[in-house]
Amino acid sequence: MTLRLRADRPADLRRVMVVVGWASAAFIAVGTVAGQLPSDAGRRAMVLLLTAFAVALWLVSLSLRVSDRRVLVGALVGAGVAGALIDTLNPHGPAYILSFMAVAGLGLRLPRRLALASGAVVVAAIAWAEGSSSPHPVGAAVNVAIGAGFLLVAAAFAGANRDANDQAQALLREQEQTRRAREEAAVLAERGRIARELHDVLAHTLSGLAVQLEGARLLAEHTGADPRLVEQVTGAQSLARSGMAGAKRAVATLRGEDLPGPEQVPELVEQARLATGAPVTYEVVGDPYPLPPERGLPLYRTVQEALANVAKHAVGATTSVTLTWEPEQVTVTVLDRGGRPSGMPSGGFGLTGLAERAALAGGQLDTGPADGGWRVHLRMPRDAGVVAS
């Protein structure tokens, strides 16, 4: 079962409540001004001033940026008490609704105990205001107190429930992150185990092969064997050493270390020059820029495979490696000329794997005869959304 979290719903609900609060404030302001105001000029001015003051406090409390409890208590209690005072001055106006709005705001935005304590002040004020303007003061005060008190308690429990829900959502998100972290740790542990196994197998096998080839080379030299045999054994020994270096890089990749990229191409060129003794040139055209690992690695592997093929199948060939940095793509070309066939069989799987790797990264690999030799050309896009052409 997949658990999907909607972390945006509490924020959306708060925005809806803010819109409703603004609409309520607008209704009270318009209703007070357009309604029946006291005939006495002084009372009328007081009603208008108190209404403006109470609405301003209410709008302050609506701001999601206001989180200081002291500010919230002052704004909401002030708006509620001002609404009660307006109700005593103008019993026929809608300003008494401000008191009920303030009670609801206290319950929703403050911790339960603080909300109940500060809300009791507003409940007492509105009960006094209703009782002072009613022919049955006790009954009116009790009725309003019961209604406002119930609203306060309900809002306080609703706020507590909302906070508990937010905490539960946060806990679920933490659990999901923990689960993902555990899965990643398990993957890394498995990769480490595979890396150790590969290291043991390849290190022992390739190092043993290199020792055996060195013995074969010495034996061939001492027994006066055909120089071509000595040359072939020497080349095989160089390939064994190169394979050991490649195996170490593969193990490092499995262990999560940095993947090789275009920055390591000069090292490959130097290794090929030392291993084969044939001329290998390297040229960079354009200004290099950073490439993501998934696109830099195919460039490195292409050069690595092409140079290995030259060493195996074109003995003594002159090889050139050209890395061209263009605004939208990077190209690498490995071209060999003048080599003589070694007679070693070609599996062809290396170039096929390179082509598949390049295609997965959005690139394109082209290989074939060119200029009396063999050419390997890779085009790799700079960005994921660009297809090499």
DOMI-23990 format. One line per field, with one value per residue (C-alpha): residue number from 1; residue in one letter; chain; x, y, z. Coordinates in Angstrom, 3 decimals. Last residue first. Example, Ala and Ser with C-alpha at 12.3 -4.5 7.8 and 13.67 -1.06 7.14 Angstrom:
// residues 2
nr (2, 1) .
rest (s, a) .
kette (A, A) .
east (13.670, 12.300) .
north (-1.060, -4.500) .
up (7.140, 7.800) .
// end
This chain:
// residues 389
nr (389, 388, 387, 386, 385, 384, 383, 382, 381, 380, 379, 378, 377, 376, 375, 374, 373, 372, 371, 370, 369, 368, 367, 366, 365, 364, 363, 362, 361, 360, 359, 358, 357, 356, 355, 354, 353, 352, 351, 350, 349, 348, 347, 346, 345, 344, 343, 342, 341, 340, 339, 338, 337, 336, 335, 334, 333, 332, 331, 330, 329, 328, 327, 326, 325, 324, 323, 322, 321, 320, 319, 318, 317, 316, 315, 314, 313, 312, 311, 310, 309, 308, 307, 306, 305, 304, 303, 302, 301, 300, 299, 298, 297, 296, 295, 294, 293, 292, 291, 290, 289, 288, 287, 286, 285, 284, 283, 282, 281, 280, 279, 278, 277, 276, 275, 274, 273, 272, 271, 270, 269, 268, 267, 266, 265, 264, 263, 262, 261, 260, 259, 258, 257, 256, 255, 254, 253, 252, 251, 250, 249, 248, 247, 246, 245, 244, 243, 242, 241, 240, 239, 238, 237, 236, 235, 234, 233, 232, 231, 230, 229, 228, 227, 226, 225, 224, 223, 222, 221, 220, 219, 218, 217, 216, 215, 214, 213, 212, 211, 210, 209, 208, 207, 206, 205, 204, 203, 202, 201, 200, 199, 198, 197, 196, 195, 194, 193, 192, 191, 190, 189, 188, 187, 186, 185, 184, 183, 182, 181, 180, 179, 178, 177, 176, 175, 174, 173, 172, 171, 170, 169, 168, 167, 166, 165, 164, 163, 162, 161, 160, 159, 158, 157, 156, 155, 154, 153, 152, 151, 150, 149, 148, 147, 146, 145, 144, 143, 142, 141, 140, 139, 138, 137, 136, 135, 134, 133, 132, 131, 130, 129, 128, 127, 126, 125, 124, 123, 122, 121, 120, 119, 118, 117, 116, 115, 114, 113, 112, 111, 110, 109, 108, 107, 106, 105, 104, 103, 102, 101, 100, 99, 98, 97, 96, 95, 94, 93, 92, 91, 90, 89, 88, 87, 86, 85, 84, 83, 82, 81, 80, 79, 78, 77, 76, 75, 74, 73, 72, 71, 70, 69, 68, 67, 66, 65, 64, 63, 62, 61, 60, 59, 58, 57, 56, 55, 54, 53, 52, 51, 50, 49, 48, 47, 46, 45, 44, 43, 42, 41, 40, 39, 38, 37, 36, 35, 34, 33, 32, 31, 30, 29, 28, 27, 26, 25, 24, 23, 22, 21, 20, 19, 18, 17, 16, 15, 14, 13, 12, 11, 10, 9, 8, 7, 6, 5, 4, 3, 2, 1) .
rest (s, a, v, v, g, a, d, r, p, m, r, l, h, v, r, w, g, g, d, a, p, g, t, d, l, q, g, g, a, l, a, a, r, e, a, l, g, t, l, g, f, g, g, s, p, m, g, s, p, r, g, g, r, d, l, v, t, v, t, v, q, e, p, e, w, t, l, t, v, s, t, t, a, g, v, a, h, k, a, v, n, a, l, a, e, q, v, t, r, y, l, p, l, g, r, e, p, p, l, p, y, p, d, g, v, v, e, y, t, v, p, a, g, t, a, l, r, a, q, e, v, l, e, p, v, q, e, p, g, p, l, d, e, g, r, l, t, a, v, a, r, k, a, g, a, m, g, s, r, a, l, s, q, a, g, t, v, q, e, v, l, r, p, d, a, g, t, h, e, a, l, l, r, a, g, e, l, q, v, a, l, g, s, l, t, h, a, l, v, d, h, l, e, r, a, i, r, g, r, e, a, l, v, a, a, e, e, r, a, r, r, t, q, e, q, e, r, l, l, a, q, a, q, d, n, a, d, r, n, a, g, a, f, a, a, a, v, l, l, f, g, a, g, i, a, v, n, v, a, a, g, v, p, h, p, s, s, s, g, e, a, w, a, i, a, a, v, v, v, a, g, s, a, l, a, l, r, r, p, l, r, l, g, l, g, a, v, a, m, f, s, l, i, y, a, p, g, h, p, n, l, t, d, i, l, a, g, a, v, g, a, g, v, l, a, g, v, l, v, r, r, d, s, v, r, l, s, l, s, v, l, w, l, a, v, a, f, a, t, l, l, l, v, m, a, r, r, g, a, d, s, p, l, q, g, a, v, t, g, v, a, i, f, a, a, s, a, w, g, v, v, v, m, v, r, r, l, d, a, p, r, d, a, r, l, r, l, t, m) .
kette (A, A, A, A, A, A, A, A, A, A, A, A, A, A, A, A, A, A, A, A, A, A, A, A, A, A, A, A, A, A, A, A, A, A, A, A, A, A, A, A, A, A, A, A, A, A, A, A, A, A, A, A, A, A, A, A, A, A, A, A, A, A, A, A, A, A, A, A, A, A, A, A, A, A, A, A, A, A, A, A, A, A, A, A, A, A, A, A, A, A, A, A, A, A, A, A, A, A, A, A, A, A, A, A, A, A, A, A, A, A, A, A, A, A, A, A, A, A, A, A, A, A, A, A, A, A, A, A, A, A, A, A, A, A, A, A, A, A, A, A, A, A, A, A, A, A, A, A, A, A, A, A, A, A, A, A, A, A, A, A, A, A, A, A, A, A, A, A, A, A, A, A, A, A, A, A, A, A, A, A, A, A, A, A, A, A, A, A, A, A, A, A, A, A, A, A, A, A, A, A, A, A, A, A, A, A, A, A, A, A, A, A, A, A, A, A, A, A, A, A, A, A, A, A, A, A, A, A, A, A, A, A, A, A, A, A, A, A, A, A, A, A, A, A, A, A, A, A, A, A, A, A, A, A, A, A, A, A, A, A, A, A, A, A, A, A, A, A, A, A, A, A, A, A, A, A, A, A, A, A, A, A, A, A, A, A, A, A, A, A, A, A, A, A, A, A, A, A, A, A, A, A, A, A, A, A, A, A, A, A, A, A, A, A, A, A, A, A, A, A, A, A, A, A, A, A, A, A, A, A, A, A, A, A, A, A, A, A, A, A, A, A, A, A, A, A, A, A, A, A, A, A, A, A, A, A, A, A, A, A, A, A, A, A, A, A, A, A, A, A, A, A, A, A, A, A, A, A, A, A, A, A, A, A, A, A, A, A, A) .
east (22.245, 22.510, 19.152, 18.778, 16.481, 19.152, 21.585, 25.074, 24.226, 26.727, 28.087, 30.494, 32.852, 34.984, 37.067, 39.128, 41.996, 42.709, 41.042, 37.841, 36.455, 33.525, 31.976, 29.181, 27.879, 24.847, 23.888, 20.738, 22.202, 20.495, 21.692, 25.312, 25.165, 23.618, 26.283, 29.023, 27.600, 27.616, 31.180, 32.358, 30.293, 32.167, 33.832, 36.916, 39.416, 43.141, 45.014, 47.123, 46.285, 48.818, 48.340, 48.642, 45.823, 43.741, 40.916, 39.215, 36.635, 34.873, 31.926, 30.305, 26.953, 24.926, 27.575, 30.348, 33.236, 35.332, 37.502, 39.916, 41.859, 44.447, 46.019, 49.033, 48.841, 51.661, 49.445, 45.881, 43.657, 44.374, 45.978, 43.519, 40.620, 41.832, 42.079, 38.491, 37.186, 38.760, 37.781, 34.191, 34.188, 35.250, 32.622, 29.982, 30.870, 30.411, 26.757, 25.460, 27.993, 26.483, 28.831, 30.799, 32.200, 35.206, 36.031, 36.522, 38.719, 40.826, 43.519, 45.212, 47.842, 48.815, 52.084, 52.811, 54.634, 51.581, 51.281, 52.965, 50.942, 47.726, 48.295, 48.970, 45.766, 43.748, 45.157, 44.296, 40.679, 40.307, 38.672, 36.200, 34.506, 35.196, 32.485, 33.142, 32.931, 29.739, 31.309, 30.129, 32.026, 35.202, 34.861, 34.583, 37.657, 39.619, 38.515, 39.694, 43.133, 43.306, 42.241, 45.002, 47.509, 46.145, 46.217, 49.880, 50.623, 48.817, 50.912, 54.130, 52.972, 52.263, 55.631, 57.483, 55.595, 56.499, 60.123, 60.015, 61.481, 65.119, 64.749, 65.646, 63.268, 60.339, 60.941, 61.005, 57.755, 56.057, 57.064, 55.671, 52.494, 52.121, 52.589, 50.037, 47.551, 47.974, 47.343, 44.305, 42.799, 43.541, 42.469, 39.446, 38.021, 38.794, 37.733, 34.575, 33.581, 34.380, 32.410, 29.457, 29.418, 29.710, 26.875, 24.760, 25.551, 24.751, 21.407, 20.613, 21.538, 19.307, 16.437, 17.043, 17.094, 13.851, 12.210, 13.496, 12.131, 8.758, 8.831, 9.672, 6.792, 4.471, 5.623, 4.970, 1.497, 0.834, 2.059, -0.231, -3.135, -2.389, -2.314, -5.651, -7.162, -5.949, -7.439, -10.745, -10.670, -10.166, -12.832, -15.367, -14.504, -14.803, -18.028, -19.527, -18.498, -20.032, -23.348, -23.404, -22.353, -24.971, -27.711, -26.494, -26.258, -29.700, -31.264, -29.662, -30.370, -34.025, -34.955, -31.732, -29.074, -26.957, -27.318, -26.050, -22.987, -22.237, -22.401, -20.155, -17.559, -17.673, -17.189, -14.298, -12.544, -13.224, -11.484, -8.207, -8.285, -9.727, -7.252, -4.283, -5.268, -5.890, -2.863, -3.737, -4.843, -8.129, -9.647, -8.647, -9.978, -13.361, -13.694, -12.634, -15.283, -17.886, -16.859, -16.777, -20.365, -21.350, -20.547, -23.703, -25.651, -28.969, -27.447, -25.401, -23.539, -23.739, -22.924, -19.968, -18.554, -18.927, -17.194, -14.363, -14.006, -13.722, -11.312, -9.078, -9.132, -8.197, -5.442, -3.915, -3.966, -2.466, 0.261, 1.196, 1.160, 3.713, 2.857, 1.846, 2.904, -0.364, -2.161, -5.708, -4.919, -3.940, -7.215, -9.141, -7.241, -8.074, -11.748, -11.870, -10.296, -12.540, -15.580, -14.461, -14.040, -17.425, -19.260, -17.552, -18.512, -22.116, -22.121, -20.836, -23.254, -26.321, -28.722, -27.119, -26.391, -28.935, -27.104, -24.930, -21.839, -22.225, -23.209, -20.292, -17.740, -19.305, -19.537, -15.955, -14.700, -16.607, -15.146, -11.656, -12.172, -13.551, -10.469, -8.205, -10.067, -9.546, -5.835, -5.664, -7.303, -4.765, -1.886, -3.363, -3.858, -0.335, 1.292, -0.958, 0.834, 0.420, 0.826, 1.366, 0.000) .
north (15.105, 14.927, 15.237, 18.179, 17.837, 16.215, 19.071, 19.111, 16.565, 13.728, 12.981, 10.031, 9.224, 6.084, 6.014, 3.196, 3.459, 4.405, 7.786, 6.368, 2.886, 2.667, 3.781, 6.189, 6.650, 8.824, 10.612, 10.913, 9.301, 5.955, 6.174, 6.573, 3.502, 1.451, 2.576, 1.813, -1.671, -2.343, -1.038, -3.453, -6.371, -6.602, -9.866, -9.261, -12.062, -11.234, -11.309, -8.327, -6.325, -3.635, -0.043, 2.886, 5.054, 5.415, 7.903, 8.540, 11.319, 12.928, 15.264, 17.529, 19.181, 22.384, 25.107, 22.982, 21.309, 19.112, 16.274, 14.915, 11.697, 10.815, 7.419, 6.326, 2.566, 0.322, -2.761, -2.186, -4.882, -5.101, -1.723, 0.069, -1.726, -0.606, 2.977, 2.831, 1.252, 3.894, 6.784, 5.584, 4.895, 8.472, 10.008, 7.621, 8.745, 12.463, 12.112, 10.293, 12.184, 15.575, 17.704, 20.738, 23.017, 22.787, 25.700, 24.759, 22.143, 19.775, 17.684, 14.412, 12.543, 8.859, 7.724, 4.016, 2.587, 0.451, 0.614, 3.972, 5.753, 4.061, 5.097, 8.681, 8.808, 7.351, 9.968, 12.714, 11.382, 11.770, 15.212, 13.936, 11.801, 9.224, 8.657, 9.976, 7.357, 5.490, 2.158, 0.734, 3.489, 2.734, -0.909, 0.117, 2.339, -0.525, -2.825, -0.288, -0.166, -3.969, -4.095, -1.667, -3.937, -6.926, -4.946, -4.125, -7.823, -8.704, -6.140, -7.617, -11.110, -9.938, -8.217, -11.268, -13.410, -10.980, -11.242, -14.992, -16.918, -16.722, -18.952, -16.186, -13.646, -16.076, -17.131, -13.513, -12.784, -15.911, -15.011, -11.512, -13.026, -15.277, -12.330, -10.222, -13.110, -13.525, -9.798, -10.050, -13.022, -11.895, -8.308, -9.292, -11.769, -9.841, -6.477, -7.874, -9.401, -6.199, -4.125, -6.498, -6.103, -2.342, -2.226, -4.277, -1.871, 1.103, -0.423, -1.169, 2.398, 3.726, 1.590, 2.768, 6.408, 5.872, 4.418, 7.269, 9.815, 8.091, 7.999, 11.698, 12.445, 10.376, 12.272, 15.606, 14.428, 13.327, 16.665, 18.503, 16.285, 17.023, 20.735, 20.476, 18.536, 21.180, 23.913, 22.056, 21.553, 25.282, 26.158, 23.906, 25.324, 28.918, 28.278, 26.620, 29.603, 32.023, 30.181, 29.693, 33.283, 34.581, 32.643, 33.589, 37.289, 37.321, 35.506, 37.815, 41.046, 40.491, 43.857, 43.556, 46.209, 45.609, 41.826, 41.714, 43.832, 41.897, 38.580, 40.046, 41.114, 37.849, 35.814, 38.087, 37.614, 33.850, 33.704, 34.753, 31.823, 29.288, 30.196, 30.145, 26.677, 25.318, 26.722, 29.679, 30.079, 28.187, 28.915, 32.549, 32.995, 31.503, 33.868, 36.814, 35.919, 35.750, 39.197, 40.590, 39.436, 42.118, 44.648, 43.804, 46.910, 47.143, 47.282, 50.423, 51.719, 48.490, 46.405, 48.657, 47.883, 44.132, 44.422, 46.364, 43.543, 40.961, 43.016, 43.713, 40.043, 39.064, 41.640, 41.396, 37.592, 37.403, 39.925, 38.097, 34.769, 35.912, 34.115, 36.983, 36.080, 34.232, 37.559, 37.064, 38.501, 41.814, 41.834, 41.439, 44.289, 46.545, 45.502, 46.359, 49.782, 50.668, 49.534, 51.450, 54.614, 54.221, 53.487, 56.389, 58.768, 57.634, 57.950, 61.536, 62.448, 61.161, 59.583, 56.165, 54.320, 52.284, 50.354, 51.425, 52.193, 49.213, 46.799, 47.907, 47.406, 44.156, 42.698, 43.714, 42.071, 38.891, 38.835, 39.307, 36.439, 34.168, 34.875, 34.163, 30.906, 29.813, 30.578, 28.532, 25.599, 25.760, 25.719, 22.692, 20.947, 21.426, 18.454, 16.020, 12.763, 9.681, 6.295, 3.391, 0.000) .
up (-34.012, -30.260, -28.536, -26.176, -23.137, -20.948, -21.471, -22.996, -25.624, -26.368, -29.832, -30.022, -32.896, -33.275, -36.471, -37.925, -40.389, -43.993, -43.673, -42.145, -41.448, -39.035, -35.777, -34.847, -31.295, -30.527, -27.326, -25.221, -22.081, -22.779, -26.375, -25.266, -23.014, -25.821, -28.285, -25.765, -25.169, -28.887, -29.168, -26.481, -27.798, -31.063, -30.117, -32.223, -32.722, -32.406, -35.703, -34.758, -37.838, -38.744, -37.770, -40.167, -38.922, -35.742, -35.090, -31.737, -31.908, -28.949, -29.252, -26.688, -27.338, -27.267, -26.963, -28.520, -26.694, -28.976, -27.601, -30.186, -29.651, -32.304, -32.830, -34.857, -35.198, -33.971, -33.630, -34.780, -33.257, -29.534, -28.812, -31.110, -29.436, -25.988, -27.252, -28.525, -25.306, -23.051, -25.325, -25.371, -21.622, -20.836, -23.074, -21.723, -18.144, -18.821, -19.782, -16.676, -14.548, -15.436, -17.536, -16.390, -19.116, -21.401, -23.760, -27.380, -29.053, -26.944, -28.611, -27.614, -29.546, -29.349, -30.884, -30.438, -27.412, -26.761, -22.974, -22.427, -25.110, -24.000, -20.377, -21.470, -23.507, -20.640, -18.258, -20.731, -20.735, -16.932, -17.060, -19.648, -17.001, -14.305, -11.701, -8.203, -5.448, -4.678, -3.812, -7.104, -8.926, -6.980, -7.969, -11.606, -11.267, -9.719, -12.522, -15.087, -13.469, -13.398, -17.026, -17.959, -16.227, -18.127, -21.360, -20.771, -20.200, -23.413, -25.278, -23.850, -24.802, -28.355, -28.646, -27.356, -29.871, -32.646, -31.605, -32.422, -29.531, -28.530, -25.472, -23.038, -24.608, -24.716, -21.130, -19.986, -21.818, -20.466, -16.926, -17.372, -18.802, -15.762, -13.392, -15.291, -15.249, -11.486, -11.028, -13.277, -11.437, -7.878, -8.437, -10.491, -8.012, -4.820, -6.228, -7.711, -4.374, -2.495, -4.986, -4.779, -0.977, -1.258, -3.767, -1.374, 1.476, -0.735, -1.684, 1.966, 2.935, 0.175, 1.432, 4.997, 3.879, 1.987, 5.075, 7.220, 4.752, 4.826, 8.632, 8.731, 6.365, 8.523, 11.615, 9.890, 8.913, 12.489, 13.801, 11.389, 12.479, 16.132, 15.357, 13.552, 16.462, 18.904, 16.727, 16.512, 20.288, 20.827, 18.245, 19.960, 23.378, 22.157, 20.234, 23.319, 25.411, 22.903, 22.959, 26.721, 27.388, 24.967, 26.709, 30.187, 29.337, 27.732, 30.668, 33.211, 31.325, 30.524, 29.002, 26.936, 26.322, 29.433, 29.180, 25.614, 26.432, 29.642, 27.787, 25.061, 27.615, 29.600, 26.413, 25.387, 28.740, 28.691, 25.317, 26.928, 29.365, 26.939, 24.190, 26.575, 27.749, 24.253, 22.463, 20.227, 16.619, 16.399, 19.803, 19.794, 16.256, 17.191, 20.151, 17.969, 15.389, 18.140, 19.369, 15.853, 15.357, 17.881, 15.142, 13.192, 14.254, 16.125, 19.603, 18.754, 21.810, 23.823, 20.738, 19.941, 23.380, 22.730, 19.363, 21.012, 23.565, 20.754, 18.629, 21.636, 22.665, 19.124, 18.610, 22.100, 22.142, 18.645, 19.438, 22.629, 20.824, 18.261, 14.999, 12.728, 9.197, 8.600, 8.869, 10.161, 13.615, 12.051, 10.107, 13.370, 14.972, 12.020, 12.159, 15.873, 15.372, 12.412, 14.364, 17.454, 15.402, 13.696, 16.929, 18.714, 15.908, 16.120, 19.918, 19.643, 16.858, 18.716, 16.255, 16.716, 13.446, 11.505, 8.834, 5.905, 7.989, 10.325, 7.561, 5.365, 8.150, 9.358, 5.852, 5.022, 8.202, 7.357, 3.820, 5.208, 7.645, 4.912, 2.798, 5.775, 6.476, 2.874, 3.174, 6.360, 4.600, 1.752, 4.252, 5.993, 2.604, 1.222, 2.952, 1.124, 1.836, -0.272, 1.372, -1.009, 0.000) .
// end
